[in-house]
């Protein structure tokens, strides 16, 4: 290992790694991460409902399968859209509850009352009732930033009230379950005299609700999140952490997820309105074009490993190939190992970087449909790309093409490391042979 590599690894271990680990364990960030994990199944199921309702065929198709699909979609339209609205388009409402729940748990407080308080507060500021009709447009992705704010605000205010010992004091004879449920009364009243009047005042002053005001201020950041520079920076930061043995996606993705989900929701809204899809970078763009086959695009390396001349690398390839099809790359990343291995620093970062740039430009020129749906991140990349693009046949071709490109990127670095491994294995074999010959000689001498 070169002196430069040793210095770089020492610097990363001393400064970057501790910061990343603290970031991963920070209560608010971990609550946002775990909160989104809880609600992702609703997005996935809602996306599949959308696929059923919008077949990947022209409506006047002559294909018998396509005709049957369109008949089913027409028949199921009313029921399907109702479910879609209550799953995919209620993501902010669910997120408000799930983040508050996880943040309260992190503080070792009762999580369920915290979730209910957050939902109530979110409804107060994001779903005004006018003429007996509730406005629910902020229940979807457009209300995500407001949902995160409300979840954190309600939990932190509750913590403050507990710290100040402002609570309802009941006799010891009152059952503990009843006492716990009544402890939320003061936080509820606090919401009614703080954020609710503020919401009314802001709406009266500006003519918009708090969620809309937040979106107006976040608009520049949302626009930047969809830029080529932003995704290149995120690819670099994420895979630099992977190189150090830290799950970069786990640490950083929760910071970017609200932007990506909002981008996807905006694309879906544009599709429903018959408009051009405005965003390129979404969760599914990341999953099925940038890090297909796990972070670093290691499915490409898995294909090389299974035919390696090194017994060690070949065994890692056989173990890791199938998991990498489902975007689980740890057996390869830690088995090779790629962690703090200077030979794999460049391809680990450059392969997903190349994927991001190429896929971004292709979608930017509208050569392939932009992503507006979500599939489980464990879906094999070509299949996932086809689903989330709404059935564009060129999407899986792009995904496969990027995997082939990654194979060429990894190849020279893989061969260099393979030569090292083969030399070590041969030296080890010669050592064992000498040891066996020595033992045999001693036995013969007896």
N, C-alpha and C positions, 0 to 999 in steps of 0.2 A: 504494500500500500504506500503510495507516494506521500511525501511530507505535506503537500498541499491538501490531499484528501484527509490526512490525519488532523490537520489544523481545522478544516471545514467541519469535520464530524465533532471535534472537540467544542468548537464554537456553537454548533447546533445543540449539542447535549447540554451545554452550560446555559444558553440563553433561550433558544427557540423551544426546545422540548418542555421545560418547566412551564413556560407561558401557555403552550398548547394544552398541557394537562390541566392547568388551572382553568383555562377557558372551557374545557370539556366538562369540568365539575362545577362550574359556576351555576348557582341554583336557577337563575332566570333562563339562561341559555339551555340548560338541560331540561327545564320544564317545557320550553318551546319545542325542543327536539322531540321529547316524549309525547307532547300534546299532538304534534303533527303525525307521529307514528300511529296514534289511536284513531285519527280521522281518515287516514289514507285508504282503508278499506271502503269507506263510503264513496270516495272519489273514484276508486277502481270499479266498483259495481256500477256507479252512475255512468262511467265511461262506457262500460259494456252495454248498458241500456241504450246509450246514444248510438253505438255501433249498430245495434239491432234496429233502431228507428231510422237511421240514415244508411241504407245499404250502399256498398261500394260499386254501384252500377248506375248507369244513366236510367232515369225514370221510364224512358221509352225503350229500354233494352228488349232484345228478342231472345235473350238467354233464358231458358226455362227456369233455371235456379234463381236468376235475378228477378224474374217476374214473380215467382213464388215468394221470394224475400220481400219484395215491395208490397205484395198483397198482405203479408203478415204485418209489415211495418204500418200500413194504413189502418189495418184493423186494431192494432195494439197502440196506436198513436196516443190516444187520450190517457190510457192507463200508464203507458210508459213515460210520458212527459210528466205526469203527476209524481211518479216515483223519482224521476230525475230531479225535479224541483226539490223534493224532500231529502235528497241525498247529496248530489253534487252541488246544487245551488243553495244548500244550507250549511256549507262548509265553515263559514265564519261563526255561525251560532254554535256548532259543535266544537270548533277550535277554542272559543271563549271558555267553554266549560272544561275542556280537556287540559288546557294550559293551567287554568286556575287549580284544577284538581291536583295536577302533578307538582305545581309550585307549593301548594299547601302541604302535600306529602313530604316534599323536600324540607319544609320547616317543621315537620312532625306535628302538624295540626290536622284537625278533622277535614278531610278533603271534599266530602260530598256537600256540606253546607257552602264551602268555598265555590264549588262549581255552580250551585244554584244561584248564589249571590252574583256571580259573574254573568250568568245568563240574564238574570233580571236587569242588571245594569246595562248590559249590551242592548237589550230590548228598549230600555228607556231612552238611550241616546241614538240608536240606529234604526229604530222602527217606529217612527212617529205615527200616530193615528189621526187622520184628518177625515172629517165627515163619515166617521164610523168605519173607515178603511185603513188597514195597516200597510205601510210601505215596507216591503221586504226586500228591496233591491240590494241592500247591504248584507243580506244573509249569504250571498255568494262570495266569490273571490275578492270582489272590490272592497269588502268590509274586513279583510284579514288583519290589516294593520290596526284597525280600531279594536278588533277582538283581542289582539295581543295586548294592546294598551289597557283595555278594560280588565283583562284577567290579572295582569300584574298590579294594576291600581287597587283593585278590590282586595286582593290578598295582602298587599303591603299596608293598606289602611286598617284592615282587620288586625294585623300584627301590631300596628301602632296602638290601637285601642286596647289590646291585651296588655301591651307594655305599660300603658297608662292606667291599667287596672279598671277600665271602664266596662263594666259588665253588669248583668242583672244578677243580684245575689238572692239566692233562694234557700229556704230551709233545707237541712240535711235530709229531711224525710222525703223530699222530692226525688223521684227516680233519676238516676244519672242520665238516662237517654233523654228524658224530658228537659233536664237542665242544659244538656249539650245543644238541643234543638233551639232552646230559647236564647242561648248565647249569641245567636246570629241576629237577634232583633236589633241591637244597637248598630251593628254594621249596616243593616238594611236602612235604618233611619239616617245613618251617616251618608249613605249614597243619595238618599232623597233630599238632603239639605246641602250637598256639595256638588256632585257632578250633574245631577238632573237640572237644578236651576242654572248651572253654567251652560248646559246644552241649550236650554230655552233662550238664555240671553244671547248666545252665539248665533242661534238661528234667527232671532229677532234682529240682531245687529247686521249680520252678513247675508241672511236669506238662505244659508245652507246649514246642514247638520254637521256635527263634529266629525263623523266618518268622511263626509265629503270634503271637509276642510283638511283633514289629515291626508286624503288622497291628493288634493291639490298641492299640498306642500311636498308630498312624496313623489309627485310626477317626475321631476328631474332624475331622482334616484332610480325609479322604475325604468325610465328611458335608458339610463346608463347601464342597468343590469342586462339589457338586451344587446349591448354593444359587443363587437368582436374583442375589443381590448379587455372588457370586464371578464369575459369567459376565459380568455388566455391567462389573465392574472389569477383567476380562481383555479384553473387547471394546474398552474405552477405551484400555488400555495398548497393545494390539496395533496399533490403528489410529492412535494418536498417533505410533508409530514409523513406520508407513507414510507418514503426512503428512510426516515428516522425510526420507523417501526410503529408509528402512531396512525390510527385510522383517520386519515385526513377528511374523508367524507363525513364521518361521525362528528368530528370537531367543528367543521366549517359549514356543512350543508344546512344546519338549522338556521344559520344567519342569512342564508341565501334563499331558503325555501319559501318564505312569504312572497318574495319578489317573483319567483318562478311560478308559484301557484296563481298569483295575480295575473301574470302574463298568460297562463293557460286559460284562465277564466275569461280574460279579455278576448282571446282568440275565439273561444266558444261563443261568446256573446256576439262577436262580429259575424261568425258563421250563421248564427240564428237570424241575424239581421240582414243577411245576404251581402255583407261587406267583405272587403279584403282583410285577411288575418294580419294584425299589426305586429305580432311578436314572433321571434325565432326561438329564443332561448327559454325553455321550460324544463320541468323535471324530466319529462320523457325524452327531450332532446339530449339531456345529459346522460340518461340511462342507456339509450339505444343507438346513439351516434358517437358520443365522446368516450364513455367508459364501458362499452359493450364487452362482455366477458370479464367484468370486474375492473376495478380501478387500475389504470396503467394499460388497459387493453391486453391483459395478460393471457387471454385465450390464445392470442397469436404465439406467445412464448410456449404455451402448453402444447401446441401442435409441433413445435420444434423439439421440445423435451422428450416426447414419446418416441422419437427416432434417434435420440442421442447415443453417442458411443460410450458415454459415462453411465455406469450402472446406477449411480446415485441420482443423476438428473433424469434418467429414463424412468426410474421408479417414482420420482416426484411427478413427472409428466402423466404417468398412468393414474396416479392418485388424484391429481388436480384437474385433469382434462374435463371430466364430466361435471364437477362442480362449477368450473369456469363457464360452461354452457349456460348456467343459471346465475351468472354474475357473482359467484363466490370464489374469490381469488386467494384467500388466506393460505390454503395448502401450498400454492406456488410461491407467493410472496415470502412466506416464512420458511418454506421447505427448501428453496433453491440454495441459500436465501438471497433475496433481492435487497433486504434491509441492510443499510449501511455497507452495501457492496458497490464500490466505485465503478465497477464494470457495467452495472445496470442503472447507474444514476441518469445517464443521458436518455436511454430508450424509455425508462419508466416515466419520464416527464415529456419527452419529445413525441412519443407515439400518441398519447391522448391529445397533446397540443396540435399535432397534425390533423387528427380526427376532427377536432373542434373547428379549426380554420376551414378545412375543406367542406365539412357539413354546413357550417354557417354560410359560406359563400354560395353553395348550391341552393340552399333554401332562400337566401337573400335574393337570388336571381329568379326565384319562383320556378326552378326546374323540378322541384319536388314539393308536394303539399307541406305546408307548415303544420306543426303539431298542435292539436287542440284537445286531445284525449289523454287518458292515463291508463297504463297497464302495469301489473306488478313488476317491480324492478328485476325479479328473478325470471321473467319471461325471456327465452332466448332472443338475442338482439334482432335478427332478421324478422322474426314473427312479431316482436314488440314494435319494431319500426313500422311494419305494415299496419298494425292495429291502430297505433296512435296517430298515424297520418290519415286515417279515415279510408284506408284501403288503396293507397297509391302503390302500384306494383313496383315503381322505381325505388321506393323507400328501402325494402329489404336488399335490393341490388346495391344501393349505396352502402348499407351496413356491411354486407359481405365484402364489398370492394375495400372498405376501410380496414377490415380484419386482415385482408391480404396485404395491404400496405403496411400494417403493423408487423406482419411476419418479416417483410423485407427490412424494416427498421430494426427489429430485434436481432436479426440473423448474425451480423458481424460481431455483436457483443456476446451473443450466445456462444458462437464458435470460439471466441477468445476464452470465455469462462470454461467451456467444455474441455479445451486443451489443458487448462490448469487442473481440472477435476480428473481427467484421464491420467495425467502424470502422477497425481497423488495416489490414485487407485493402483497404478502399476507399481509405484514405489512401495505401497503397503503390501501388495501381493508378493513382491520380491523379498520384503522383510519377513513375511510369513513363511515363504519357501526356505529362507536361510534358517529360520527358527526351527522348522520341521527337520531340516537336514542336520542341524546341530543336535537335536533330540535323538534322531535316529543314529547318529554317530556315537553318541554316549551309550545308547542301548547296545550297539554292536560291540563297543569296547568292553562292556561287562561280560 
